[in-house]
Amino acid sequence: MKLITAIIKPFKADDVREALSELGVSGMTLTEVKGFGRQKGHTELYRGAEYVIDFLPKVKLEIAVSDELSDQVVEAICKAANSGQIGDGKIFVSNLEQTIRIRTGETGNDAL
């Protein structure tokens, strides 16, 4: 099993959710986060004053999938989240040692 963590632009979250639903991914966790990478923030003008925005709003998606589905999920996220602009985000893939569904006690792929 794999845990796929994607940091993407907030307005791309629905596109990614739809793309993953088409693959049969049944669940994910979305968290609103702030951060920066190479883009290093930007400046904004508000009521005549200039402000430096160091941390930009992003969303973090966490999806647990079987090993067989992980490559397809990564590809779907890449396609759906790509705007061609700096700051589109990153995807991290980690090995997932165990998954347990609390309600039924199912483990492994059955718990996904």
C-alpha positions in Angstrom: 0.0 0.0 0.0 1.1 3.6 -0.6 0.2 6.9 1.0 0.2 9.6 -1.6 0.4 13.2 -0.3 -0.2 16.0 -2.8 0.3 19.7 -2.1 -1.7 21.6 -4.7 -3.3 25.0 -5.5 -6.7 25.2 -3.7 -8.8 25.9 -6.9 -7.5 22.6 -8.4 -8.9 20.4 -5.5 -12.2 19.7 -7.1 -10.6 18.7 -10.4 -8.3 16.3 -8.6 -11.2 14.8 -6.6 -13.1 14.2 -9.8 -10.1 12.6 -11.6 -9.6 10.3 -8.6 -13.2 9.4 -8.4 -13.0 8.2 -12.0 -10.2 5.8 -11.0 -12.4 4.4 -8.2 -10.6 6.1 -5.3 -13.2 6.1 -2.6 -11.7 8.4 0.0 -9.1 11.1 0.8 -8.3 13.7 3.3 -8.0 17.4 2.4 -6.3 19.9 4.7 -5.9 23.6 4.1 -2.3 24.5 4.6 0.1 27.3 3.8 3.6 27.1 2.4 6.1 28.1 -0.2 8.7 26.5 -2.5 10.7 28.0 -5.3 8.0 30.7 -5.7 8.9 32.2 -2.3 5.7 34.1 -1.8 4.7 37.4 -3.4 3.7 40.9 -2.7 0.1 42.3 -2.6 -1.3 45.7 -2.5 -4.1 46.3 0.0 -5.6 49.7 0.7 -2.5 51.4 -0.7 0.0 49.5 1.4 2.2 46.7 0.0 2.3 43.5 2.0 4.7 40.5 1.5 2.9 37.2 1.6 5.5 34.6 2.5 3.2 31.6 2.9 0.7 30.9 0.2 -2.5 29.0 0.6 -2.4 25.4 -0.6 -4.3 22.2 0.1 -2.8 18.9 1.1 -4.5 15.8 -0.1 -3.7 12.4 1.5 -4.8 9.3 -0.3 -4.1 5.7 0.8 -4.2 3.3 -2.2 -3.1 -0.2 -3.2 0.3 -0.6 -4.8 -1.3 -1.4 -8.1 -3.3 1.8 -8.2 -0.5 4.2 -7.0 1.0 5.0 -10.4 -2.5 5.8 -11.9 -3.3 8.0 -9.0 -0.1 10.0 -9.3 -0.7 10.5 -13.0 -4.3 11.6 -12.5 -3.2 14.1 -9.8 -0.4 15.5 -12.1 -2.9 16.0 -15.0 -5.7 17.5 -12.9 -3.5 19.8 -10.8 -1.3 21.1 -13.6 -2.0 24.8 -14.5 1.4 25.3 -16.1 2.3 28.0 -13.6 4.9 28.1 -10.9 3.5 26.8 -7.6 1.4 23.9 -9.0 2.7 21.8 -6.1 4.4 18.5 -5.3 3.4 14.8 -4.8 5.1 12.6 -2.2 4.6 8.8 -2.3 5.4 6.8 0.9 5.1 3.2 1.8 2.1 2.5 4.0 2.8 -0.4 6.4 -0.7 -1.1 7.7 -4.2 0.2 7.4 -7.1 -0.7 9.8 -10.7 0.2 9.4 -11.8 1.0 13.0 -15.5 0.2 12.6 -15.0 -3.3 11.1 -11.5 -4.3 12.1 -10.6 -4.9 8.4 -6.9 -4.6 7.6 -4.6 -4.0 4.6 -6.2 -3.4 1.2 -9.6 -4.5 2.5 -9.6 -1.4 4.8 -9.0 1.0 2.0 
